Amino acid sequence: MNTATNTATDVPGTAGDARRPTGAGRIGVVGPVLAALLLVLAVLAGREAAAALGRVGGGSWLAAAAGALDGLTAGALVALAGLVALLLGLFLLLTALGRRSRNAVAFAGAPGVFCTVRDVARIASATARRCDGVLEARSTAGRRTVAVEVRATSGQVRDDVQRAVEEQVRVLSPAPPGARAGQERRVSRAVIAVDRLLALVLGLLLAVGGLAAMAWWTGDLARVLPGAGTGSALGTGAVAELPGYSWYPWAAAGAALVLGLLALWWLLAHVPRRGAGQLLLPGSGPRGGLRVEADGPARAAADVLAATPGVRSASGRVVTDRGRLVAELAATVEPSADLAEVAATAQQVQEQLLQVLGRPDVRGRPRAGCARADRAARVA
């Protein structure tokens, strides 16, 4: 007999001053998409310039589009296009004004070590599967609770699953609310601010344009623009004539160049930052300097962390994050690992790494990620 049961477990809270990693949220995806669309617009402007100069066939696409829209009247298609534009505009507005994603969970005994809520869910599912009578387990986790859904041979396993999951996640705690955030993709705040600003402007334009199109269809637009009643037609003949002017190809070429450079800068700005390179060690002076490859000690520290029982692999590097040097240690742990031991070891290895570097301006950021399944169980 199969029985489905649910159990929820609270993640205990603790005080601390750990720095919590966050993500950019949806704007971290929308920003690069907008940059790619700007690059497409630059390519279209370049094509317009080439067509006006006779370098490519097919004529001007702008003139063709404007000619197709000339004489358009308010109809169901206009209302539908307005509705789509309105919804897309609202999405961009919500994205631009939305909060950054906060999905980090700290370790109570080592508040400087973090994992994500996805890792917590994997740990809870793997813990539930090890309980007698459990056939299948799925978990969802937030920063304060874990919900486990299991399919079992009996409903009596509920208490066993809850006790096991509580025991495994007792070393976790939500990251302190006053902690300073760091971005997962490490895109600068200036770039995220540009993403938000442009998404906000484009969202406003789309929302207003969508409302205007729907108001044109219903006849309400005539209250604002007397000549825009339901029987009026869209006039785009002036736009269709633009490619015929002598200045048009050069203006299109200039727009293509400017838009292309902006789009490339915008896209490259979303590429995650590189490593810190060489670090100047203490004791360096005017007569000479002692330098070390920053990633060397970090990789050595990762090797030490990888030797911890329950740690499948580990990596280390020193990066520049918002003008600060950050020593990152990332460990992948087995779902059945002793999380308290892994966190304590990660904290200790981080402290040793910072001592080796000897730079007071270097901060540590150890992270623990959970594998999908235990390696031994997968091999079996």
C-alpha angles and dihedrals in degrees: 000000000000120000127187118213137170131212133179128205129193119230106228120240129230139176122249147123100244118146111244122216116225136182128235091245122218092332088069088067099033093053096061090042091055090047090052091049089051089053090051089051089052090052091050091050089051090050090051090053092049092048092050090051092048094247094124132031130235099067127244117333090200091058091046093050093045090048091052092051095044110110095016113157131203109277143140093284090055090051091048092049089048091052092050091048091049093051092046090048092051090049091053091047092051090046093050092049097038125113123252114262116264112196103140123124121193130212114250095220093042109031092181092064119082142187130178131252088250089060090048090054091050091050092050093048093048091048092051092049090058091060117101113260096020113128100176136000135193126182140192122194139193129185091273108024140040122205118198124193115193137181108214143166091248139016089234092081091074095090092044092052093047093049092047094048093045090051092050097047098039089100091060128088135174114267110260113268093230094054119121115250129236123192122244093219091038095226110162121259090240091059092047089049090053090048091052094045095050092043088051093050094045091045091053092049093049093045093049092044091049093049090048092052092050091045089051090054093049094043094242092114089072089070089067099029110031093200095053101081126143091267094053123103132221113252116208099150092113090056092049089056095055096089089061095066119096094232094052100087092049093046090049091048091050091048090049091052095047095043092045093052092047092048093049092048090048093050094045090049088064093057109108114256123262128242125286094253114205123004125211107233126219113271094047115132144165092292096054146335135234113219134181133188101255096217094054098074090038092056090047090052089049090054089054091049091048089060091064113110110259095023111117097187141341138197134191139195141154115237139175112246116183092333095313130105113241125187106211124199116185120188129184109211133192114253089240094051122124097257094194091055093046092049094047091049092047090051091049094047090049091053091049091050092052090049091052092050090048093200116131090201093062116096126199125232114178118181132189120206123189123229118233093245140358112276092226092052092048093051091048 
